[in-house]
């Protein structure tokens, strides 16, 4: 087995700090703190640098009811939240998309979380998860259930998207495509998904959200194309979730190819988020995802980690055909196995300097912290803008 290198890919420091750009364990930081206070090294904001670190992560910061995540953040005693803060501090992204982070109307939970990491800019919009449709979308003869929401959720905003950034977010020109109807996607797979005509007329494509967020970086705009898709399971023979998962990825194909009534970015961009799908292994319909990975406007840095490469190749893992080092989620279930489901895909005009997944080796100092934080691993890519 060939493990990802733990040698620095480039020695130029970021933000004035000496770093190891290690593909299994993120660069070591001596100022790491778990108390929930401000991390002083980030207070100065972004400095002139050839490297910009962009990351996506599903930290599983979702709770069983509205307001509970804010309660746990402010309480300061939640071990998972402390671990999530430690992982972010250790990997130190300049721009971080969080998937699986509860949204609230006032943005209070995100504001409290960002404060503990000293990110000056943040963005969140109401997701489709938990948004009542008023119809019987799942066809069980009842309305008002979790299956009748525009996206699965026990309350509005459960498991939404959130962005933390050291660079200004051009929110005034951001595009939120979460209201886009599934039936309006060219080549969609909604037919056969078991939806009634009434449901098809209102069913949104995004189970959580699709965003195009421009950031102001170095005097130019860098677009973030962000999304989180539904798992392609937990349904019946109609494969409603599998079809929707496929089309949530296919949305970006149509967007980049100019097949939608929206204007795609002309300059630099990064497509990132939780596709909830592996291009090789597991259930689902991977054609659209594979097409994204091979798209002429995108590049796949193939972020890897030592921890994923060292994961036991037993149970379902032993049956997988994908490269283990590229996995980003440890489902802790022998029937499912580890998979690559989280992606950071820069546009081809961007120079990729390094990439990795924060999945430490089992005996590494941060291994327990990373496992406590989430079953997903944080995926990061270092780029330089043209």
N, C-alpha and C positions, 0 to 999 in steps of 0.2 A: 504494500500500500504506500503510495506517495502522498505525504502530507503537505499541506500548504506551507510555504516558507515562513519562518518567523523572523527573517532578516528584513531590515528596512529596505523598502523599494526606492525611496528617495530620502535624502538626509536633510533637506531644507526644512527648518522648523516652521510650524504654523503658530500664528499669534504670539511669536516670540518665545515659545516653549520648546524644549528639546523633547522629541517624540520618538517612539518606536512605532512604525506603521506595520503592525503585525496582523496577519490574516486570521489568527485564532483568538488572540486577546488584544483588545484595543490598546493604544499607547498608554503607558503608565503615567499617572498624574499624582504627584506627591501631595496636592492640596485637596484630595478627595474628602468630602465631609458627608456624614449621614444625618446630621442633626436637623436638617430641613431649613437651615439658614441660607443666606446668600453665599454663593461661591465667588469669592472675591476676584479670582483671576478672570472672570467673564465680564466684570463691571466695565472694563474699558471698551467693550464692543469689538467689532471686527477691525483688525489692523491690516495694513497693506500686506498682501500675501499672494503668492502664486497659487495657493491651494484653497479650495472651498470644499468643505465636507458637507455632503448632503446625505441624509439618512431617512429611512422609514422603519417604523417599529410598531408592533401590536403589543402594548404593555398590559393588556387585559385590565385596564383601569375602568372597569364597569361594575356597577353594584346592582342590587335587586330593586332599587326604587329611586325616584328623583331626590336629589339633595344628599344622598348618602355618600357619594364620592367626595363632595365638598366637606362633609362632616369628617370623613376619615383623613383627608388632607390636612385640615385645620387641627385635628386632634394630635397629629404628630406621632402616633403610636403604632400605626399600621406598618407591619413588616414588609408587605409587598410594595407599598408606596415608597418606603425608604430604600428598598432594593432598586426600584425603578429610577429613583433620583440618582442613586449611585451608578447605575449602568449608563445613564445619560451623561453624567459628569465624567465618567471614565472614557467614554467614546468621544465626547465633546463635539457633537455636530454643530455646524454653523446654521444649518437649516434642518429641521426635524419634523416629519409628518408622523403624527400619532394616529393609528387606527385602533378602534376599540377604546375610545375615551368618551365617557358620558358627557353629553351636551346639556346645558341648561340655558334658560332664556337670558340671564344676565351675564353669562360667561364667567360665573364666579369660580367654578371648579378649575377651569383652565387658568384663570388669573392667579389663583392661589398656588397652583402647581408651577406656573411659569415664574412666579416670584422666588420660589426656592431654587431656581436654576438661573435666575437673572437674565432671562431672554427678554429683550425690550419690546419685541413685536410678536403678536400672536393673531391667529385668525381661526374662527369656527363659525359655521352656519348651520342652521337647523337641518339635520339629516332626515332621510325618509324612514329610518328605523323608529318604530313605535308610532308613526304618524297615522292617525285614524283615517280610514278611507270612507267609512259610512256604508260600505257594501260588504257582502259575503264573498271576499276574494278567494278564500280557500275552499269554497263549495261545501262546507259542512252544515249548511242550513241555518247558521247563526251569524250574527254580526257582532263586532266589538271584541273579537278574540285576537290573540297575537298574530294569527295567520291572516287576519283581515287588515292589518296595518300595511302601509306601502312598503315597508321593510320590517323584517322580524324585530320585535322589541316589546317588552312589557310596559314601557312608558316612552313617551316622546323623547328622543335623544339618546336612548340607550345605545352604547357602543358606537358613538359618532366619530367624526374625523376632527382633528385639531392640528394646527401648524404653529410651531415655535421657530422664531427666526432672529438672527442678529442683524438682518438686513431689512429695510423698510418693505412692507407689503403694499402694493398698489391696489388696495381694496376697492377703490372707486371704479377700476376697470376690470376687476375680477369677474369671471364668468362662472356661475353655478348652474350646472346642467342637470341638477337632481330632479327637476320637474319634467324632464324629457320623457315622453310616453314610450313605453316599450314597443308598441305597434308601429311607431314612426321610424324605427331604425331600419334602414334598407337591409334586406336579407335576413330579417329577424327570424327567430325560432319560436315565436309566441304561439303560432298555430300548433295545436296538439298539446299545449301545456295544461289543458284542463280548465281554462278560464271561461267563464260565461261571456257573452257579448257585452253585457253591462260592465263586467270586471275588466275586459280588454280595453274598454273605452277610457278607463281611468288609471289603469295599472302603470305606474312609473317604471322605467328601466332600472334605475339605481336602487339597489337594496339599501345602500347607505348614502353615498354621494359620489358625484363626479365634478371636479373643479378644474378650472384653468386659472391659476393664481400667478400674476406677474410680481416679481420682486425687483427692487432697484439695487443692482449690484455693480459697483465700479462704473457708474454712469450709464449703464444699459439695463435693459429688462431681461430677466431670466424667468421663463414661464415654468411653473410646476403643474404638471397634469396629474392630479391626485385622485385616487379612488380606493374603495374597499368593496369587494364583491361578496355575494352570498356563498356559503358553502354549497357545492353541487350535490348535496345529499339531503337526508331528512325529508324526503317526499315519497311519492309512489311511482307506479309505472309510467305515469305521464311525464316524469322527469322535469317538473316545473323548475326546480332549483338548478338542475344541471343546464337546462336551456337558458335560464336567466344569467347564470354565471358566465356561460359562453358569450352571451350578447353584451354583458357588461365589459368584457375585454374587447369585443368586436366594435363597441362604440368608439374606442380610440383609433381603431383602424379606419373607420369611416371618417372620423374627425380629421386625422392626419392626411387622409387622401382627398379631403375637400368634398366629401359626399354628403355632408350635413349642412343645414342652413346656418352655420356658424363659421367664422373665419379662424382657421388654425394659426398658431404662431409662425411667423416668418423667420424669426431669429432663433436663439438658443432656447432649449427647453429640456426638462427632465421629467420622464414619466415614472411615477413611483406609487407604491401602495401595496395592499394585500389583495392579491388575485384569488386567494383561497383555492389555488389550483397548482398542481405540479405539471410541468410540460411532458413528463414521461410516466409518472407513477400515480396510483390512486384512481378514484372514480372521477367522472367528469368528462367534459368535451373539450379537449385541449387545442383544437385547431386554431381558434382565434388567438390564444396565448402564444402558440408557436409562431404564428404569423407576426405577432408583435415583436417577439425576440429576433426575428429575421428581417424586420422592416428596414427599408433602405434609409429611413431618416433616424433610426435608432441604433445604438450599440449596446451589447450586453457584456459588461465587465466580468461577469461570472464571479461574484464575491464568494469567497470560500472561508472555511474555518477549520482549525485543528479539531475542535470539539465535535463537530458534525462528522468529520472523517473518522474519528475514533469511536463513534457510537457503535454499540454492539450490532453486528449484522445477523440478528436472529429474528424470528417471527416474520412479520411482513417485510421488515427491512431486507431480509435475505432474498426476498422475491423481487425487490425493486431493481429497475434497470438504470435509473438515474445515478449520477455521480454523488456519492454520499457527502462529500465535502461541501457541496452546494446547498444542502438542506438548510432550511431556516426555521423549521418548527419541529419540536419534539412532542408528539401527541401523547406520549406515555401510555400507549395502547398497542399491544402486539398485533391487534387486528388491523391497525391503520399504518403504523410505522412513521418514520420521519420523512418530511417532504420539503421541497423548495416551493414556497408559496408567496414570499415577499420579494419585491423587485425594486431596483433603482436602475433605470435605463436612460442614460443621457443621450441627447441628440448627437449626431455624428460630427458636428462642428466643434464639439467640446473635447478637450484633451483629458483623458482619464489618466491620472497619476498613480492611483492606488485604489484598491477596493477590498472589502472584507466583511465578514459576518461575525458579530460578537457572540461567539459560542466557545467559551474557554475550554481547554482540556480539563478532564475530570479533576485533576489534582491542582489546577491553577488557583491562585488566590481568590479570583472573582467568580469561580465556577458556581459556588453555592448561591452567591448573590444573584447571578444571572438566572439561575433556575428558580429562585424565589420570586423574582420579578415577573416572569412570564414563560409560557411554553414556547413563545416565539423568540427569535433572536433578532437583535437590531442589525440591520443591513446598511452599510455605509459605502459611499464612493467619494473619492477625492478628485476634483476636477479643476482645471484652469480654464477661464473664459477666453475666447478668441480676442 
